[in-house]
Amino acid sequence: MLGLVGFVLSVLPFLASAPATGAAQPQAAPEPQGVQESAEVSLVEVPVRVLDRRGNPLRDLTEKDFEVFDDGKRQEIVAFDRIDLAQKAMEPGAPEVIQPAARRHFLILFDLSFAKPKAVVAARRAAKEFVLGLPPNDFAAVATFTVEKGVRLLVTFSADRVQLARAIDTLGLTDPNSLADDPLAFVYEVMRVLGAGSTVGSERGGARSEASAAGILEALQTMVQLDRAALDQYERGRVARLTSSLGEVASALDAIQGRKDIIYLSEGFQSRLLSGANENDQEHDWKLSGEHWKVDPEKTYGNTNLQEQLKSMAGLFRRSDCVIHAVDISGLTTDSAPDSQGSQVARGDNALFELADATGGEVLRNDNDFRRQLGRLISRTNLVYVLTFRPAATGGSNRYHELKVKVNVSGARPIARAGYYERPAYRLLSPLERNLLAADVLANESPVAQIPVRLLGAPMPGGAGPARVPVLIDVSGPELLIGERGSESAAEMYVYAYDGQGALRDYFTQTVHIDLDINRDRLENGGLRYEGQLTLLPGDYRVRALVRNSATGRMGLAAETIHVPDFSEKTPYLAHPLFMESSADGIFVRGRSGAAAGAVETPSLPVAPPDLVPAANPEVRSGSPTQLSLMAYYFGEPQALKIGAQVLSEAGRPLAEGAIRVIGQSSADPDGKRVLMVSFTPEQLSPGLYALRVFLHDAATGKSGTASAPFRVR
């Protein structure tokens, strides 16, 4: 499996997303029938960085300065954008407006096999400083490599510096019980998700923590090392495993839009394993005397199999728009003591150069100021031009297209990906590719709407602790089932809440399995309604919900900004009105609470009449009554409560009074909550979107509460 089509490029109708530059909209992709597969490409976005002879970005280029060739054929540029990431970093709200194809992605890859433990710990400190110093618009990810397990992704690409720093702190060597059960790898450690006292990358134990990490790494290396005097075949096998793993990573990273810079932290391996070494006097005499059989060709000329594997790996990197920047971490430590075998470990910087140079990257050597060196990389990549064209599809799933970008300016050097793949069938993607694809959509809030999804968050007081935030997700049943061939459908639910600094504060994930032999009609007619719960401190949060069909890969994304009030003063509060719909229409699932509540399955909303369930995307008929559930906190006795309502237009303009009346209510519970069931009749409203604003006034205290909820008239 060589990679994805240009998920990297926003090229696919599969994602149903359009570039933020105003490029033409992608067309809907036809669904495969049976075993037939189609490969259609709607738009290709090519991020290009252009440098002058001194290596500085060339500015103020226009669309006329560029030419794009797809398989040798010149393409018409249908959209053009120039993005200055340095300027975006200073603009408020910038992380939400950068095109995914233009965003920088850094994968911090720790090599735990070709490095001494003390050097790895020194690299850990430098990498952490680099990640914490990245501009807020940049994404980073953290991974480790070992010969035994290959590359292990600890945290996926995101702007969450808390989780990234914690993964770097531990290098993956942490208590498995504290690790998050997050398939998409946004969350590394549960203990760092919620809590006012958590700090970005705070150290526990200081020098003792570093000594412990070095000790664990030393023990791991001791278990896998053989005698250093053993045959080179063993070391060549380790190098082969490295290049194979890096190639697999490059293929998987094709799922991530934009250029990916892999910061490879290693001491490298002996370059003679690849390219050979100078012959000694005895070997020279053997050659002169004609005794060539006594000369080991691999020792002199290197290993041709490894050289071919390196060449193949480099090709995958160029095609997936990935670059390796190798950091010789032996230069990050002053420790020059011999290794455990009593001999100095051979420097591997020449081998690091071969790895990096083959992909178009560079080697950073012998510099304790790692952050300064990578700062030069950031400054060279601040300016990005995004060229968009519409190619003709060949119908060949996973077919590779060679790309070439020309800049008609003297001395200009364009840097762009070497090509892209047409869309492969979802079933052919590896689990890592599938997860990276979903994570990329979530992190960028890409407007994916193959499955219409509606999200509703309703903050409620949580007693003495943080607020409870029930989350309702409405999923369109017909679109969820498109392409479904089995007797069971599985809907994957991913919900994440980020604070204003981009730190993840709570999340939940769950896969809902539906027996279609029994529930197909209900799902097609009424859809899927799912209820989960987050636990959040007061503040503003960006809540993102992704729904994906496990079999077909079809997805839908919804995102909302939710304000969680400070309930500590116990002032009167009216929660989000919940429109109730018939439970006979569709399927309702009470799902999980977030990590902060232990990820247990528990109902978070008050139990409604058995024939009604809450809806995140309510639809009503003009002139027909519908029921709402209102949760009122810290109000007085019911006889003193007065209720009223207004109908608002989609733009928020008052249209008329809402015909609303109370039809039932509960007594106040110990937390001060009272549930009111009300009837609302939308009168003389034409089809369209509206909102209902509800007022609740306590005549005894003079205090009031107000809340609004959208609805659609059909």
Secondary structure as GFF3:
##gff-version 3
##sequence-region A 1 714
A	DSSP	beta_strand	44	51	.	.	.	ID=ss1
A	DSSP	three_ten_helix	63	65	.	.	.	ID=ss2
A	DSSP	beta_strand	66	70	.	.	.	ID=ss3
A	DSSP	beta_strand	73	75	.	.	.	ID=ss4
A	DSSP	beta_strand	77	84	.	.	.	ID=ss5
A	DSSP	alpha_helix	85	88	.	.	.	ID=ss6
A	DSSP	three_ten_helix	94	96	.	.	.	ID=ss7
A	DSSP	three_ten_helix	100	102	.	.	.	ID=ss8
A	DSSP	beta_strand	105	111	.	.	.	ID=ss9
A	DSSP	alpha_helix	117	132	.	.	.	ID=ss10
A	DSSP	beta_strand	139	146	.	.	.	ID=ss11
A	DSSP	beta_strand	150	158	.	.	.	ID=ss12
A	DSSP	alpha_helix	161	170	.	.	.	ID=ss13
A	DSSP	three_ten_helix	176	178	.	.	.	ID=ss14
A	DSSP	three_ten_helix	190	192	.	.	.	ID=ss15
A	DSSP	alpha_helix	207	224	.	.	.	ID=ss16
A	DSSP	alpha_helix	232	253	.	.	.	ID=ss17
A	DSSP	beta_strand	260	266	.	.	.	ID=ss18
A	DSSP	alpha_helix	272	275	.	.	.	ID=ss19
A	DSSP	alpha_helix	281	288	.	.	.	ID=ss20
A	DSSP	three_ten_helix	292	294	.	.	.	ID=ss21
A	DSSP	alpha_helix	297	301	.	.	.	ID=ss22
A	DSSP	alpha_helix	304	319	.	.	.	ID=ss23
A	DSSP	beta_strand	322	328	.	.	.	ID=ss24
A	DSSP	three_ten_helix	329	332	.	.	.	ID=ss25
A	DSSP	alpha_helix	349	359	.	.	.	ID=ss26
A	DSSP	beta_strand	363	364	.	.	.	ID=ss27
A	DSSP	alpha_helix	370	380	.	.	.	ID=ss28
A	DSSP	beta_strand	383	389	.	.	.	ID=ss29
A	DSSP	beta_strand	400	407	.	.	.	ID=ss30
A	DSSP	beta_strand	413	415	.	.	.	ID=ss31
A	DSSP	beta_strand	419	421	.	.	.	ID=ss32
A	DSSP	three_ten_helix	426	428	.	.	.	ID=ss33
A	DSSP	alpha_helix	431	444	.	.	.	ID=ss34
A	DSSP	beta_strand	453	457	.	.	.	ID=ss35
A	DSSP	beta_strand	467	475	.	.	.	ID=ss36
A	DSSP	alpha_helix	477	480	.	.	.	ID=ss37
A	DSSP	beta_strand	488	498	.	.	.	ID=ss38
A	DSSP	beta_strand	504	515	.	.	.	ID=ss39
A	DSSP	alpha_helix	516	526	.	.	.	ID=ss40
A	DSSP	beta_strand	528	536	.	.	.	ID=ss41
A	DSSP	beta_strand	539	549	.	.	.	ID=ss42
A	DSSP	beta_strand	555	564	.	.	.	ID=ss43
A	DSSP	beta_strand	573	574	.	.	.	ID=ss44
A	DSSP	beta_strand	578	582	.	.	.	ID=ss45
A	DSSP	beta_strand	587	593	.	.	.	ID=ss46
A	DSSP	three_ten_helix	595	597	.	.	.	ID=ss47
A	DSSP	beta_strand	612	614	.	.	.	ID=ss48
A	DSSP	beta_strand	619	620	.	.	.	ID=ss49
A	DSSP	beta_strand	626	633	.	.	.	ID=ss50
A	DSSP	three_ten_helix	638	640	.	.	.	ID=ss51
A	DSSP	beta_strand	641	649	.	.	.	ID=ss52
A	DSSP	beta_strand	654	657	.	.	.	ID=ss53
A	DSSP	beta_strand	659	665	.	.	.	ID=ss54
A	DSSP	beta_strand	673	681	.	.	.	ID=ss55
A	DSSP	beta_strand	688	698	.	.	.	ID=ss56
A	DSSP	beta_strand	703	713	.	.	.	ID=ss57
###
